[in-house]
Amino acid sequence: MEINEDPSVRSDIERKKQAARCMDCGTAFCQTYTGCPINNLIPEWNELVMNDRWEDAIARLHATNNFPEFTGRVCPAPCEGSCVAGSMDKPVTIKNIEYSIVDRAWKEGWIVPNVPDSRSGRRVAIVGSGPAGLAAADQLNQMGHEVTVYERQPEIGGLLTYGIPNMKLDKRTVKRRLDKMEAEGVRVIENVTFIYHLLTEFTTFTQVTFVPNVEVGGKDLLVEDLLLDFDATVLTTGSTVPRDLEATGRDESVEGVHFAMDFLTRNQQALFDVGVDGDVESWSGDLISAKDRKVMVIGGGDTGTDCIGT
């Protein structure tokens, strides 16, 4: 599948031309389950861009996507692979248009905090603060529910923060969205050595509470406690459990074999602790360093290329 990242598609005029190409399509496979896993209304916001209605375009984009600035940067764009125009020419530059809409919306001040008018009184626990957990928290918060998000890592964001390298997704982009959620009432309880009853002291939750450094399932917090204290629990734990290779000679005694998420997570945490301009090798944590080593990466998907880029 060819993803069209033509550098000429930069100006709004070119984006409008690309959006206009979408209007020639009779069957929008781009927004089906084979083209877009979240069913983005691609022809609709392309038409709005074509007509220079950018503020309306971000409204249609947000109708199906809580965080288009993330997907517009890191999604492999199966929509472009499904684009009908691509059967005769290059596909419409859907991915470029998507993040152009949301980036313009941030720049113009169209994305602002939206505080719910009322509360339902229902309490929901979300385990995991990756893209699914954050999207669930955002949706449930807008519906008026009181949400608590638990994250086992020190920083909020899950895959967005630890699994995707900075060169693909700048962490300032993640922070900007988290700041918006904070303006909507999100609270972060930082550096918690978790005691469950800490949260029971908050008789009134303010929309969403983020609790990092907490592992649910026995180490810090029992699942039974969640079930007792919340009306519902949403599990958004991602896929950090690796699949090992059943190969001859592969056992725990073999040194220098690491799983991708261990490598990515530790390197990202090192960047948080020493800073982008700091010396990662000086990090006091358990760094997995590839410096001055010959490395073989098994697996050529997104995660494999993220490891190579890191």
C-alpha positions in Angstrom: 0.0 0.0 0.0 1.4 3.4 -1.0 0.9 6.2 1.5 1.0 9.5 -0.3 3.3 11.8 1.6 4.0 14.0 -1.4 5.9 17.1 -0.1 3.9 19.3 -2.6 0.8 18.7 -0.6 1.5 21.4 1.9 -0.6 24.5 1.1 -4.3 24.8 1.8 -4.8 25.2 -2.0 -3.3 21.8 -2.6 -5.2 20.3 0.3 -8.4 21.7 -1.2 -7.5 20.1 -4.6 -6.9 16.8 -2.9 -10.2 17.0 -1.0 -12.0 17.8 -4.3 -10.6 14.6 -5.8 -12.5 12.7 -3.1 -15.8 14.1 -4.5 -15.4 12.1 -7.6 -15.8 8.9 -5.7 -19.0 6.8 -6.0 -18.3 4.3 -3.2 -16.3 5.6 -0.1 -14.4 2.4 0.8 -12.1 4.7 2.9 -14.7 5.0 5.7 -15.6 1.3 5.8 -14.2 -1.2 8.3 -11.5 -2.1 5.8 -10.5 1.6 5.2 -10.9 3.2 8.7 -11.1 1.2 11.9 -12.9 4.1 13.6 -15.2 4.9 10.7 -14.0 8.5 10.2 -16.4 10.5 8.0 -13.7 11.1 5.5 -15.8 12.3 2.5 -17.7 14.7 4.7 -14.7 16.5 6.1 -13.0 16.4 2.7 -16.0 18.2 1.3 -15.8 20.8 4.0 -12.1 21.4 3.4 -12.8 21.7 -0.3 -15.3 24.5 0.5 -12.9 26.2 2.9 -15.1 25.3 6.0 -12.3 24.2 8.2 -14.0 24.8 11.6 -16.9 22.6 10.4 -14.4 20.1 9.3 -12.9 19.7 12.8 -16.4 19.2 14.2 -17.0 16.3 11.7 -13.6 14.9 12.5 -14.2 15.0 16.2 -17.6 13.2 15.7 -15.8 9.9 15.3 -12.3 10.6 16.6 -11.4 12.0 20.0 -7.7 12.5 19.1 -7.2 13.2 15.4 -3.8 14.8 16.0 -2.6 11.3 17.1 -4.2 9.2 14.3 -3.2 11.8 11.7 0.4 11.3 12.6 0.8 7.6 13.5 -2.0 5.8 11.7 -0.7 3.6 8.8 -3.5 5.1 6.7 -5.5 2.0 5.4 -8.0 4.7 4.2 -5.5 5.7 1.5 -5.0 2.0 0.6 -8.8 1.7 0.1 -9.2 5.0 -1.8 -11.0 4.5 -5.1 -9.0 7.4 -6.7 -5.9 5.3 -6.0 -7.0 2.7 -8.4 -6.2 5.1 -11.3 -3.8 7.5 -9.8 -2.3 8.3 -6.4 -4.8 8.1 -3.6 -6.2 11.2 -2.0 -3.8 12.5 0.7 -6.4 11.7 3.5 -3.8 11.5 6.3 -2.3 14.8 5.4 -5.7 16.5 5.3 -6.7 14.9 8.6 -3.8 16.3 10.7 -4.0 19.6 8.8 -7.6 20.0 10.0 -6.8 19.3 13.6 -3.5 21.3 13.6 -5.3 24.3 12.1 -8.1 23.9 14.7 -5.6 24.1 17.6 -3.9 27.1 16.0 -7.2 28.9 15.4 -8.4 28.2 18.9 -11.4 26.1 17.8 -10.5 23.2 20.2 -11.5 24.4 23.7 -12.4 22.7 26.9 -16.0 21.4 27.0 -17.2 21.0 30.6 -20.4 18.9 30.9 -23.4 20.8 32.3 -24.5 18.1 34.7 -23.3 14.9 36.3 -24.9 11.5 36.3 -23.6 10.4 39.7 -22.2 7.2 38.1 -18.6 6.3 38.7 -16.4 4.4 36.2 -12.9 3.0 36.6 -10.7 2.7 33.5 -7.6 0.5 33.7 -5.0 1.8 31.2 -4.3 5.3 29.9 -3.4 4.6 26.3 -5.4 5.8 23.3 -8.4 3.6 24.1 -8.4 4.5 27.8 -8.1 8.2 27.2 -10.8 8.1 24.5 -13.1 6.2 26.9 -12.4 8.7 29.6 -13.1 11.6 27.3 -16.4 10.1 26.1 -17.6 9.1 29.6 -16.6 12.5 31.0 -18.6 14.3 28.3 -21.6 12.1 29.2 -21.4 13.4 32.8 -19.9 10.3 34.5 -17.2 10.5 37.1 -14.1 8.7 35.8 -10.9 7.4 37.4 -8.1 6.3 35.1 -5.4 4.0 36.5 -2.0 3.8 34.8 0.9 1.6 36.0 3.6 3.8 34.4 4.7 7.1 36.0 3.4 9.1 33.0 -0.1 9.2 31.5 -0.6 8.1 27.9 0.3 4.4 27.6 1.2 3.5 24.1 1.1 7.2 23.0 3.7 8.1 25.6 5.9 5.0 25.9 5.3 2.9 22.8 5.6 5.5 20.0 8.9 7.3 19.6 9.2 11.1 19.7 10.1 11.3 16.0 6.6 9.9 15.1 4.6 11.5 17.9 6.0 14.5 19.8 5.1 14.1 23.5 4.1 17.8 23.5 1.3 16.9 21.2 0.1 14.3 23.8 0.5 16.9 26.6 -1.6 19.4 24.7 -4.5 17.1 24.6 -4.0 16.1 28.3 -3.9 19.8 29.2 -7.3 20.2 27.5 -8.7 17.3 29.6 -7.2 18.9 32.7 -9.0 22.2 31.9 -12.2 20.1 31.7 -11.6 19.1 35.3 -9.2 16.2 35.0 -7.0 15.6 38.1 -3.8 13.7 38.3 -2.6 12.1 41.5 1.1 11.9 41.0 3.9 9.8 42.5 1.4 7.6 44.4 2.6 4.7 46.5 -0.9 3.5 46.3 -3.3 3.0 49.2 -6.7 2.2 47.9 -8.6 4.2 50.6 -6.8 7.4 49.4 -9.5 7.8 46.7 -12.3 7.1 49.1 -11.4 10.4 50.8 -12.6 12.3 47.7 -16.3 12.3 48.4 -17.0 14.3 45.2 -15.0 13.4 42.1 -14.4 16.2 39.6 -15.0 14.7 36.2 -11.8 12.5 35.6 -9.0 11.6 38.0 -5.8 10.1 36.6 -3.8 7.9 38.9 -0.4 6.9 37.5 2.1 4.5 39.1 -0.7 2.0 40.0 -0.8 -1.6 38.8 -4.3 -3.1 39.0 -4.6 -6.8 39.6 -3.0 -7.5 43.0 0.3 -5.5 43.2 -1.2 -2.1 44.1 -5.0 -2.5 43.7 -7.3 -5.5 43.8 -9.8 -5.9 41.0 -12.4 -6.7 43.7 -11.9 -3.3 45.2 -12.7 -1.7 41.8 -15.8 -3.7 41.4 -17.0 -2.7 44.9 -16.3 1.0 44.5 -17.3 1.7 40.9 -20.5 1.3 38.9 -18.5 0.0 35.9 -14.9 -0.9 35.0 -13.4 -0.6 31.6 -10.3 -2.6 30.7 -8.0 -0.8 28.2 -4.7 -2.5 29.0 -3.2 -2.7 25.5 -1.0 -5.5 24.3 2.2 -5.2 26.3 2.4 -8.9 27.0 4.9 -10.1 24.3 4.7 -13.3 22.2 8.0 -15.1 22.5 9.6 -17.3 19.8 9.6 -21.0 20.3 13.0 -21.4 18.7 15.8 -23.8 19.4 18.2 -22.3 21.9 15.7 -19.6 23.0 15.6 -19.6 26.8 15.9 -17.1 29.6 19.6 -17.8 29.9 20.3 -16.2 26.5 21.5 -12.7 27.1 20.8 -9.7 24.9 17.3 -10.7 23.7 14.7 -8.1 24.6 11.0 -7.5 23.8 10.1 -4.4 21.9 7.9 -2.8 24.5 10.4 -3.3 27.3 13.0 -1.5 25.1 10.7 1.3 24.0 9.3 1.9 27.5 12.6 2.1 29.3 14.1 4.4 26.6 11.2 6.8 26.8 11.2 6.9 30.6 14.9 7.7 30.3 14.1 10.7 28.1 11.5 11.9 30.6 14.0 11.7 33.4 17.1 13.1 31.8 15.4 15.4 29.2 15.5 15.3 25.4 19.0 17.0 25.4 20.3 14.8 28.2 22.6 11.8 28.1 20.3 8.8 28.1 23.2 6.5 28.8 23.6 8.3 32.2 20.0 7.3 33.3 20.0 5.6 36.7 17.2 3.2 35.6 17.5 -0.2 34.0 18.2 1.1 30.4 18.3 -1.3 27.5 21.0 0.4 25.4 21.8 -0.4 21.7 24.8 1.9 21.6 27.8 0.6 19.7 26.1 -2.8 19.3 24.9 -4.7 16.2 21.2 -5.3 16.6 18.8 -7.6 14.7 15.1 -6.7 14.9 12.7 -9.6 14.3 9.5 -8.2 12.9 9.1 -5.4 10.4 5.8 -3.9 11.4 5.2 -0.5 13.1 6.7 -1.7 16.4 9.9 -3.0 14.7 10.4 0.2 12.8 9.8 2.2 16.1 12.6 0.2 17.7 14.9 0.9 14.8 14.1 4.6 14.9 14.7 4.7 18.6 
